[in-house]
Amino acid sequence: MNVYWPEIIFAVFCLATAVQVFYYLYFFVRLAFYKKPKQESSLQHAVSVIVCARDEAQNIADNLPEVLQQEYRSTFEVVAVNDNSFDDSKYVLEYLSKPFRNLRPVELKQEARFIQGKKFPLSVGIKESKHELLLLTDADCKPSSRRWIELMQAAFVNGKEIALGYGAYYKKPGLLNKIIRFETFISALQYFSYALAGKPYMGVGRNLAYRKELFFRNKGFSSHNQLPGGDDDLFINRVATKENTAVVLDKDAFTLSEPKTSWSTWRSQKTRHYTTSKFYKSSHKFLLGLFSFSHFIFYPLLVLSILFFNWWISLCVFGLRLLLQGIVYYRSMKLLDEQDLFWLYPFLDIWQWFYYLLFANTLFKKPGNNWK
């Protein structure tokens, strides 16, 4: 019996390409061609902004004033939870609370015994908040404009209980900065597109809003208190639905953070984040895993098809996928203000193959204990 390996390799390559094309045409095109729905009227909800910090005095001093000076006609407060800091965070918050009457510092002086990571201080901040609408960010984040609160809260219409925002990183020179921002873009491309397709699965704590009633109705973070992470992605994975989730894609509603400046600290950060993804719902793990697997085998199969089947037919298949990818990336990067990365996307897409190898062990690694 003859086995036609070149034809089999090419057929599997075409299958992997077809899976990729399906994701781009069914999911990712929704973000690329997103149009903000028209709103005839918008309520001005009272908002509680929750910020948790541990040993981040400088970040608090640099970024919190931008949150406190938001141009918002309705009532808002900023609940700043100082989680057992050893630096001057307490004194910085006391100093800021004098000119800003809407700042409410909350001082934690002991660790929660059975609740790991950021979830305990965040839960305390939510409990201490006065308003129904909660807007979450981190101490190292700065709103991109003074309309951030206004734009994020405007999503809470027609029964919406969750609003997913974009947490961007500052643009800096160097390869690492581009890789960090490209990875952030890819994550956003996925979670925004899935939400627009009615399958929301995560949010980012740098820019996320939900109703307090939703939090308490689902018993907060109780289902994953034993994990140091998951205060944003695992909670949203559990409670988000097609009906109750909205996305906010106005550039004035983004938050900006300083990116990591060394490969080791960036890798540690991503490892900590990815160790929680194994706890997603099975349907989400399947969809995310299928896309990642098809992407991982795509380039090796392309090389094998060029070498052993037919180089120009293989390149034509690759070119069609690259063209579709380019259209989706260009429009999505423009929407998320990451368009300077567009001309690098073919190379960064190849980098993704090495990225999968770099973080493959996180699927089996036990989550660490720190939330910072």
Secondary structure, DSSP 8 states (H G I E B T S, - for coil): ----HHHHHHHHHHHHHHHHHHHIIIIIHHHHT------S------EEEEEEESS-HHHHHHHHHHHHT---SS-EEEEEEEES-SSSHHHHHHHHHTT-TTEEEEEE-S--SS--TTHHHHHHHHHH--SSEEEEEETTEEESSTTHHHHHHTT--TT--EEE--EEE---SSHHHHHHHHHHHHHHHHHHHHHHTT------TTSEEEEHHHHHHTTTTGGGTTSSS-TTHHHHHHH--TTTEEE---GGG-EEE---SSHHHHHHHHHHHHTTGGGS-HHHHHHHHHHHHHHHHHHHHHHHHHHHT-HHHHHHHHHHHHHHHHHHHHHHHHHTT-GGGGGGHHHHHHHHHHHHHHHGGGGTS---S---
